[in-house]
């Protein structure tokens, strides 16, 4: 019974916080009182009721203040607000949300960190440090306008804040405004940003500009000035690996070993990427898993191990890592693409559509557009699909898969001449592709050219091992129907999906 009372007390307290957040303080006070009625030891409810009494007049305000003073007199250790929230319910206290937000940030849960830090600001917590933390968290989640706004808030109060200025430089780089980024870095140099940090930022800028030789020159200079800078050494190893300079890669890896640099997660990830590029996939996975053991929600580590899962064909592991990635970053492009693919393979087209749409919202790539177009085709929504397939082809006219998608969609819409043209272009790029040939066979059947369709299907069935099982069955079923009706069969053999 005591356990039930504690649970009811916690729920009543949390309901009070909800009511207070929604501008209903009198009802909130009643909920806090109810929480204390269920459990007289509910400290969260006492703190919330006391804080509420400091803002509005409560009929039992004097009694609450008396109990609060008595509580403080008996307090022999510092309260841990987050712990109180766990045991007794939320504490509607600005610093509580700051503490909890920072804890979420450190644990790699940016979405939850942002929620609590924003709430802390709403409750009147000191804004400067929180805005700086929010700026970083928004940046990690690619929420660039919000990140910029947070950093500018910091600079309003502290124009010489190096962290905020550096944040704006990184936003400019990510947005491709390299002139602005260079300007910020020049200002940071005058403001006294440590040379090692500044050089690494300039390396990133030059790399984004495509100046690989300048990036390498800066990194070599940095490693000469600061030979024990593990991050610079790791970055130089990555540049050397991309240039095929195996000797320099080996030299950098040996140096990192001397520095015991594997203790740094970012360095471990670089070593893992080099191993993956060299085909040492198990070694790469070991490094990524070690980072995730220490930092389970590290976005970069999750993305890297997810790419490794895809490369090694580990569908179950890929789905697990994609789900974990999306837990902390629901808009993550790669996570949504992988999870969408898993839903598609299970025939869960509606769920696949949600994932692919989210991926398109994150990054409008030809891959994402084409996957979404094909999924909509499977759902019979071909008018929507054709627009997306055409957009994918505007991005890359050499995308054979998008031409195939467009051909299948146009076939479904009865636009046979255009479908024929699209599929011919696909065949030019992927001659002999069994999936494309199946789509051509479907087109021929839809056109009433059944003899041609049947010949194509018979040749495909002889190559059955190359076709996925479900497509083999589809080809065999269509061939059987064509044979059963003979040459007189018209376009009714192949019933078109609805537009």
BAMI-632321 format. One record per residue: residue in one letter; x, y, z of N, C-alpha, C, O in turn. Coordinates in steps of 0.05 Angstrom, whole numbers, plus 5000, padded with zeros to 4 digits. Example, Ala and Ser with C-alpha at 12.3 -4.5 7.8 and 13.67 -1.06 7.14 Angstrom:
A526448865156524649105156526449345156528549345169;S525749555142527349795143525850015157526850235161;
END
This chain:
X501749765000500050005000501750255000501150454987;X503950245015505750475016506950544989507250774981;X507550324974508650374947506650504929507350674913;X504150414931502050534914501650834921501251004903;X501750894947501451174955503651344944503251574936;X506051234944508351394933508051444903508551664893;X507051234889506651274860504451484855504751654838;X502251464870500151664867501051944874500352134861;X502751964894503852224902505552344880505352574874;X507252174868508952264846507352364823507852574811;X505252204816503552284793502052544798501752714781;X501052574823499652814830501553054828500753274818;X503953024837505953244836506453314806506453554799;X506953114790507453174762505053304748505453464730;X502653224756500353354745500253644753499353814738;X501053694777501253974787503154144770502554364763;X505454024763507354164746506154224719506454434707;X504654024708503254054682501254284684501154454666;X499754294705497754504708499054774711498054974699;X501254784726502655044729503855134703503755374696;X504954954688506055024662503955134643504455284625;X501455044647499255124630497555354642495255394634;X498755504660497555744671495155694689493355864690;X495155474704492955414723494155374751494155154761;X495155594763496655574788494955474812495955324828;X492455554813490855474836490355174836490555044857;X489755064812489354774810492054634815492054414826;X494254754806496854634810497354604840498354404849;X496754814855497154814884495554584897496554444915;X493154544887491454334898492754054892492653874908;X493854034868495153784861497553724878498053504886;X499153934884501453904902500553824930501853654943;X498353944939497353874966496453574966496953434985;X495253494944494353214942496753024942496652814954;X498853114929501352944928502452914957503352694964;X502353124972503353115000501452955018502252845038;X498952955010496952795026497552495022497352335041;X498152424997498852144992501452065005501751835015;X503352245004506052185016507152445028508052625015;X507052455055507952695069510852745065511852975070;X512352555056515252585051515952675023518252675015;X513952745007514452824979515753094979514453304981;X518453094976519953344977519453514953519253764954;X519153394929518553544905516053704907515953934900;X513953584918511453724921511753964941510554174936;X513253924962513754144981515254374968514454604971;X517354304952518854514939517154664918517254904916;X515554514904513854634883511754814896511155034886;X510554724918508554884932509755134944508555344943;X512155104955513455334967514155544945513655784948;X515255444922515955624900513455764889513556004882;X511255614887508755734877507755944897506756154889;X507955884923507156084943508756334943507756544952;X511156324932512756564930511856744907512556984906;X510256624889509356784866506456874869505757084859;X504856704881501956784885501156734914502556584928;X499056864923498156824950496656564953494756514938;X497556394971496256144977494856155004495956275023;X492556035007491156045033492855915055492655995079;X494455715048496055575068499055655065500855505072;X499455905054502155985049503955995073506255905072;X502956095096504556105120505355825130507655785138;X503455645129504055375137506255245119508055105129;X505955295093507955175074510655295080512655145080;X510855555085513455675090514655565116517055525118;X512955525136513855415162514955135157517055065168;X513554965142514454695137517054695120518854535124;X517254885102519654905085522054985102524254875099;X521655175120523855265138524755025156527154985160;X522854875166523454645182525054435166526954315176;X524254405141525554215124528554295119530354135120;X528954555115531654655111533354625136535754555134;X532154665159533754635184534654345188536854295198;X533054155178533753875182535353765158536153535158;X535953935139537353845115540353835120541554035127;X541553595117544453565123546153515098548553475101;X544953525075546453485051545153635028542753705030;X546653685007545653834984543553664969544053424963;X541353784962539253644947540153604918541253784906;X539753364908540153314879537453314866535853124868;X536953544852534253584841533353364822531053274822;X535253274805534553064786533752804800531952664792;X535152754822534452514837531752544850530152354851;X531152784860528452834871526352784849524252664855;X526852874825524952844804524352544799522152464792;X526452384801526152104796524451974818522651804812;X524952044843523551914865520752034871518851884877;X520552304870518152434879516652584858514352674862;X517852614834516552764813518053014806520053084820;X517253154785518753384775518753614795516853654810;X521053754795521253994810521254234791522954254774;X519254404794518954624776520854854785519955054797;X523354814779525454994789527355044766528354844754;X527955294759529655334735532355184736533055064716;X533655194759536255064760536054764757537854624747;X533754654766533354364762533454294733534654094725;X532154454717532054394688534754454675535554314656;X536254644685538954694675540654444681541954334663;X540554354706542254124714541453874697543153724687;X538853834694537953594680538553624650539353424638;X538253864639538953904611541853854606542553724586;X543553944623546453894620547053594622548753494607;X545653464640546153174643545353024617546752844608;X543053104606542152984581544253034559544852864543;X545253284558547153354538549653184540550753084520;X550653154565553052994569552652694562554452554554;X550152604565549652324559548952284530548452054521;X549052494514548652474485545752464477545052344457;X543952584493541052584486540252874481538952994497;X541052984458540653274453537753364453537153584462;X535953194443533153274442532053324470530753524475;X532653144489531653174516533153404530531953544546;X535653434523537153664535535953924526535554104542;X535253944501534054194490531454254504530954484512;X529754044508527154084521527554204549526154394556;X529354094564529754184592531054464593530354624610;X532954514576534254774576532354994567532355214578;X530754934547528755134538526755194561525855414565;X526054984575524155014597525455184619524055344632;X528055144624529455294644529355594638528955764655;X529755664612529655944604526856054609526456274618;X524855884602522055974606521356024635519656184641;X522855894652522355924681524156144693524056194718;X525756274677527256504687530156434695531256594710;X531256214686534056154693535956354679535256464658;X538356384691540356564679540956474650541756244646;X540556644631540456554603543156504589543356334572;X545256644596547656644579548856374576549256284553;X549456234598550655964595548755774582549655594568;X546255804588544255614576544055664546543955464531;X544055914537543855964509546355854494546155764472;X548655874508551055764495550755454492551455344471;X549755324513549355034511547254964490547554774475;X545155124489543055074469544155114441543454964423;X545855314438546955364411548455114401548255034378;X550054994419551554754411549654524405549954374386;X547554494422545654264418544054304392543654114378;X543154544387541754594362543554534338542654424318;X546054614340547954564318548254264313548254184290;X548454114335548753824332546453704318546653504303;X544053814322541653704310540953854283538753814273;X542854004274542654144248540354344248539254404227;X539654454271537654664273539154934273539355064293;X540054994249541955224246540755494253542055654267;X538355554244537155824252536955854282537556064293;X536055634296535755644325538455664338538755804358;X540455524327543155544338544255824336545355934355;X543955944312544956224308543556414328544856584340;X540956384331539456554349540556534378540756734392;X541156284386542156244413544856374417545356504437;X546656344397549256464399549156764399550656904414;X547356874383547057174382546057274409546757494417;X544357124422543357204449545757224468545857404484;X547557034466549957034483551557284478552557414496;X551957344452553657574444552357834452553758034455;X549757844454548458084464549358154492549758394498;X549657954508550557994536553558014539554658154555;X554957854521557857834523559057844495559457624484;X559558074484560458094456563157954451563857904428;X564657904472567257774469567157474475569257354480;X564857354475564557074482565656904459564556894437;X567956774464569256624443567656374434567556314411;X566356244453564756014447562456074427561955924408;X561056304432558856384414559956454387558756384366;X562156604386563356684360564256434344563856424320;X565456244358566256004345563855844334563955734313;X561755854350559255724341558155844315557355704297;X558256114313557356244289559156184265558256154242;X561756154270563656074249562955794238562955754214;X562255614256561655344247558955334232558655184213;X557055494241554455514227554955614198553855504179;X556655824196557155934169558455724151557855714127;X560255564163561555354146559555154137559555064114;X557755074155555754874148553854974127552854824111;X553255234128551455354109552755414082551455504063;X555455384081556855444057557555734053558355824032;X557255894074557956184073560856204082561456284105;X562756134065565556114073566856384077568656404093;X565856594064566956854069566356944098568057044112;X563856904106563056974133564656804153565556904174;X564956544147566456364165569256464169570356464191;X570556544147573356644148573456894165575356944180;X571357064162571257304178571057254207572457384224;X569357064214569156984243571756884254572556944276;X573156714238575656604247577856814250579456804269;X577757014233579657234236579157384261581057464275;X576557434267575857574292576657404317577557504337;X576257144314576956964337579956964342580856944365;X581556994320584457014324585157254340586957244358;X583857484334584357724349583357704378584357834396;X581257544382580057514409581657324426581157304450;X583657194414585357014430584556724431585356584450;X583156634410582556344409585256194408586956264392;X585555984424588155834424588855754395587155654380;X591455794388592355734360591655454351590955414328;X591855254368591254984360588354944352587754814332;X586555074367583755054360583155204334581755114317;X584355444332583955614308584955474283583555474262;X587255344285588355204261586554974253586154934229;X585454834272583654614265581154714251580054584233;X580154944260577755064247578455154219576855124200;X580855264215581755344188582055104170581555114146;X583054884182583254634166580454544156580154474133;X578554554174575754484166574754664143573554574124;X575354924146574455114126575755054099574355054078;X578355014099579754954073578754694061578554664037;X578254494078577154244068574454274054573954164033;X572754444066570154494055570354644028568754614010;X572454814027572854964002574154783980574454873957;X574954543988576254363969579254403967580454293949;X580354563985583254613985584654404001585554454023;X584754163990585853934006588853984012589753914034;X590354093993593154133998593654334020595454304037;X591954544022592154744043591354624070592654684090;X589354454070588554314094590954144105591554154129;X592254004087594453844095596754014105598053944125;X597254234092599454414100598954514128600754524145;X596454594134595854704160596054484182597054544204;X595154244175595354024194598253954200598953894223;X599853944179602753884183604054094201605754034218;X603254344196604354564212603454534241605054574260;X600854464245599854434272601154204287601754234311;X601653984273602853754287605853814293606953694311;X607053994277609754064284609854254308611654224325;X607954434309607854624332606954474358608054524379;X604954304354603854154377603953854371601953734364;X606353734374606653454366604953264383604553034375;X603853354405602253174422599253234419597653134435;X598553384399595753434393594553194378594853174354;X593153024393592152774381590052824360590052684340;X588353024364586253084344587453174318586453094296;X589553334319590853434295592153194280592053174256;X593353024296594752794284592652604271593152494249;X590452574284588352404273587152524247586652384228;X586752784247585752924224587752894200586952854177;X590352924206592352894186592352604174592752574150;X591852414191591752134182589452104163589651964143;X587152234168584852214151585452344123584752224103;X586752574124587452704099589352534083589052504059;X591352424096593352254083591952004071592651924049;X590051894086588751654076587151724051587051564032;X585851954050584252034027586052084003585152063980;X588552154008590452203986592051963978593651963960;X591551743993593051493987595951493996597551343986;X596551674015599251684026599551494050599251564073;X600051244043600051034063602251074084601951004107;X604551174075606751224093606051424115606651374138;X604751634107603951844127601751734145601751784169;X599951574134597851454150599151284172598451304196;X601051114164602450944183603851104204603851034228;X605151314195606651484214604751614235605351624258;X602451704225600551834243599351624263599051684286;X598751394253597651184271599651104292598851054315;X602151084285604251024305604451244326604751194349;X604251494316604351724335601951714354602251764378;X599651654343597251634360597551414381596551444403;X598851204373599350984392601151074414600751004437;X603251234407605051334427603651524447604251524471;X601651674436600251864453598051734469596651864485;X597651474466595451334478592751474472591051514489;X592551544446590351724437587651574436585651704433;X587751314438585151164435583251224458580951154458;X584351364479582551444501580651664492578551704505;X581251804470579552014460577551894440578351784420;X574951914445572951804427573251904398573051744379;X573752164394573952274367576352144352576152094328;X578552094367580851964354580251674347580951574326;X578851544365578051264360576351244334576651064318;X574651434331572951434307574551474282574051344261;X576551644283578351684260579851424253579951344230;X580951294274582451044270580550834258581350684241;X578050834268576050644257575450704228575250514212;X575250954221574651024193576950944174576550854152;X579450984184581750904168581750594164582250494142;X581150454186581050164184578850074164579249884149;X576550204165574350134147575150194118574550034100;X576550414113577350484086579450274075579550234051;X580950154094582949954086581749674085583149484079;X579149654090577849394089578049224115577248994115;X579149344136579349204162576749264178576849414197;X574649134169572049214179571649124208570349274224;X572648904216572348814244573849004263572949064285;X576149094254577749294270576149554273575949664294;X575049644250573449884251571049854270570550034286;X569749634268567449584286568249584315566849694332;X570549474321571449464349571849744360571149804383;X572949924343573450204352570750344356570350484376;X568950304337566250444340564750344364563550494379;X564850084369563449964392564650064418563250104438;X567250104419568550204443567650494449567150564472;X567350654428566350924432563450914442562751064461;X561850734431559050714439558850594467556850644481;X560750444475560650344502560950564522559650564544;X562650764515563050994533560851204529559951334548;X560051234504558151444497555951324480556051354455;X554051194493552051034478550451194457549351074438;X550151454460548451604442550151784423549051974412;X552751724420554451884403553451864374553551644362;X552552084363551352084336553251994315552551824298;X555652104315557652024294558351734296558551594275;X558751634320559351344323557151174313557550964300;X554651244319552351094310552151094280551450894268;X552651324268552451344239554651174226554151034206;X557051184237559251024226558750724228559250574209;X557850644251557350354254554950264237554850034228;X553050444233550750384216551650354187550750174173;X553450524178554550494151556050224148556050094127;X557450154170558849894170556849664169557349464155;X554649684183552549474182551549444153551249214144;X551149664140550149654112552149524094551549354078;X554649604098556849494082557149194085557749044066;X556749104110557048814116554448664113554348414117;X552248794106549748664102548448564127547048354127;X548948694149547848614175545148754180545148964194;X543048644170540448784171539448824200538449044206;X539648624216538648644243540248854259539049014273;X542848854256544549054270543949334259543949524275;X543549344233542949614221540449724232540249964238;X538349554235535849654246536149744275535049954283;X537649594290538049664318539549934320538650104336;X541649964305543150214306541550454295541750674305;X539950404274538250614263536250704283535750954287;X534950524297532950594318534250754340533150944350;X536650674348538050814370538751094361538551294376;X539651124336540351384325537951564324538151804330;X535651454316533251614313532051684340530451874343;X532751534361531751594388532851864397531452024409;X535351914391536652164399536452374377536552614383;X536052294352535952484330533852394310534452274290;X531252454316529052344299529252434270528052304252;X530552654264530752754237533252654222533752734200;X534652474235537152384223536752254195535052074192;X538152354176537752264148538451974145536751814135;X540851894153541651614149539851414164539051214153;X539251484189537551314205534851264192533851044192;X533651474182531051454169531151294143529351144136;X533351334128533651184103533850884108532650724095;X535450814128535850534135533250414146532450194138;X531950544164529550444176527350424155525750234155;X527250624137525250614116525650374098523750244089;X528250314092528850084076527949824089527049634076;X528349814116527449574130524449534129523449314125;X523049754133520049744131519249664103517349494100;X520549764083519849694055520249394050518449264039;X522449294060523049004055520948824069520448604060;X519748924090517648774104514848824092512848724102;X514748994072512249054060510649254076508249294071;X511949394094510549594111510849874097512350044107;X509449904075509950134058509150404071510450604066;X507050404087506250654100508350744119508950984121;X509550554135511650634153514150714138515550894146;X514750574116517050654099516650934088518551094087;X514251004081513651274071514351484092515651694085;X513551434116514151624138517151674141518051904143;X518651454141521551474144522851624120524451804124;X522051544096523251674072522451974070524052134062;X520052034078519252324078520952484098521752704092;X521452364121523052494141525952534130527152744134;X526952324117529652344105529752564084531652714083;X527652584068527552794047527453064060528653254050;X526053084082525953344096528653424107529353654107;X530153224116532853274127534853344104536353534107;X534753184083536553234060535253134035534552904032;X534853324017533353253992535253133971535853263951;X536052893976537952763958536552593937534152523940;X537952533916536752363895536052083906534051963898;X537651983924537151723936534451723952532751553948;X534251923969531751933986529351983969527251863973;X529552163949527252223932526351973916523951923913;X528351823907527651593891526351373909524451243900;X527451333933526251133951523351203958521651033959;X522951463963520251553969518351513945516051433948;X519451583922517751553897516951263893514651203887;X518851083897518250793893516250693914514450533907;X516550783938514750703959511850803953509950653957;X511651043944508951153936507850993913505450943911;X509550903894508650733872507550473883505450383874;X508850363903507850113915505250153929503649973931;X504750403938502150463951500050553931497850613939;X500750553905498850623884498550923881496651013868;X500251083893500051383891502051483871504051613877;X501451413846503451463824503651753815505751833806;X501551903819501752193811503752333829505252513820;X503752263854505752383873508552273866510552423867;X508652023860511251883855512652003831515152033832;X511252063810512552153786513952423790516052473779;X512852593807514052853813516752813827518652953821;X516752633846519152583862521352453845523652523847;X520552263828522552123810523752323791526152323786;X522152503781523152713762525052903777527052993765;X524452963802526253133817528952993822531053123820;X528852743828531352593832533052593807535452623808;X531752583784533252583758534252863751536252883737;X532953063761534053333757536653373773538453513764;X536753243796539153253812541453103798543753193797;X540752863788542752693775541452543751540252333755;X541752653727540552513704541752243698540752093681;X543952173711545251913707544351703728545651493730;X542351773743541351583764539651373751537251413745;X540851143746539350923732536950833748534850773736;X537250813774534950723790532550913789530250823789;X533151173787530951363785529551343758527151373756;X531151283737529851243710528050993711525950993700;X529050793725527450543728524850603743522650523735;X525050753765522650833780520750993763518350933763;X521851183749520151353732518751183710516351223705;X520150993699518950823678516650653690514550633677;X517050543714514950383726512550553733510250473730;X513050793743510850973751509351063727506851073727;X510751143706509351233681507751003669505651043657;X508750753671507250523661504650503676502450463665;X504750543703502350523719500350743713497950713716;X501450973703499651193696498651173667497151343658;X499550973653498650943625500051123605499151153583;X502251243614503851413596506051243584508451273591;X505251073565507050863556509450963540511650853544;X509151163523511351253507513551373525515951323521;X512751523545514651643564515951423581518351433587;X514351223589515451003604517550853588519650783599;X516950813563518850673545521450823544523650703545;X521251083541523651253539525351233565527751203564;X523951253588525351243614526750973618529050963627;X525350753611526550493615528850433596530750293602;X528650543572530850513553533350653563535550553561;X532950893575535251033586536550873609538950873613;X534750743625535750583647537450343636539550283647;X536350213615537749983604540550063592542449913594;X540650303581543250403571545350413593547650363588;X544450483617546250513639546650243654548850193666;X544650073654544749823668543749593650541749473655;X545249543629544449333610544249053624546048983639;X542148913618541848643629540748633657540548423668;X540148863669539148863697536348733697534548813683;X536148513713533748353713531248503722529048463712;X531548683742529248833752528249023731525849043727;X530049153717529249343696527849193673525849283662;X528948953666527748793645524948703653523148683636;X524548643678521848573688519948803684517648773676;X520849043690519149283687518549333657516349423650;X520449273640519949303611517849093602516049153586;X518048853613516048643607513248733616511348683602;X513148853639510548953649509449173630507049183624;X511249343621510449553602509349433577507249523567;X510749233566509849113541507148983545505348993528;X506748853568504148723574501948943575499748903565;X502649163588500649383591499949503564497749593560;X501949493545501449603518499949403501499149463478;X499649153511498348953494500248803476499448643459;X502848853480504948713463505748463478508048443489;X503948273479504248053498506447853489507747733506;X506747823463508847643454511647733462513247583472;X512048003459514648113468514948083498517148013508;X512848133513512948113542513547833550515147793568;X512347633537512747353544515647263539516747123555;X516747353516519547283510521347393532523247263541;X520847643540522547763561522347613587524247553600;X519847543594519347403619520647123619521747043639;X520446983596521746723595524746733598525946563611;X525946943586528846973589529547043618531646953628;X527747193631528247263659528047023677529646983696;X526046853672525646623689527946423687528446273706;X529346433664531846263662534046373679535946233686;X533846623687535846753705534646793733535246993746;X533046603741531546633766533246693790532346823809;X535646583790537346623814538146913818538846993840;X537947073796538647353798536347523808536747753817;X533947413808531647573816530947513846531147293854;X530247723861529247683888526747503886525347503866;X526347343907524147143906521447263899520047143883;X520747493911518147603905517847693876515747683865;X520047793864519947883836519947633818518647643796;X521247423826521147183809518247073808517247003787;X516847083831514146993832512347173815510547083801;X512947433816511347623800511747573770509847573755;X514247523762514847473734513547213725512347193703;X513647003742512446743734509446763732508246643714;X508246923750505346953750504447093725502447023712;X505847313718505147463693505547283669503847293650;X507747133668508246963645506046753642505146693620;X505146643664503046433664500446553653499046423637;X499846793661497346913652497446983622495546953607;X499847063613500147123585499946873568498646873547;X501146653577501046403562498146293561497246193541;X496746323583494046203585492146343566490146223557;X492646593559490846733542491846763513490346843495;X494346683509495346683482495746963471495647163486;X496246973445496947233433494547423432494947663428;X492247313435489847493434489447663458487747833459;X491047603479490647743504491348043501493348113489;X489548213510490048493507491248613532492348473549;X490948873534492249013557490948943583491949013604;X488548813583487248743608488748543624488248503648;X490748403611492348203626493748333649494048223671;X494748573644496348713664494748943675494549153663;X493548893698491849103709493549313722495049263740;X493149563713494849783722493949863750491649873757;X495949933767495250043793493850313789494150443768;X492250393808490950653806492850873809494950843823;X492351103797494051333799493751463826495051663831;
END
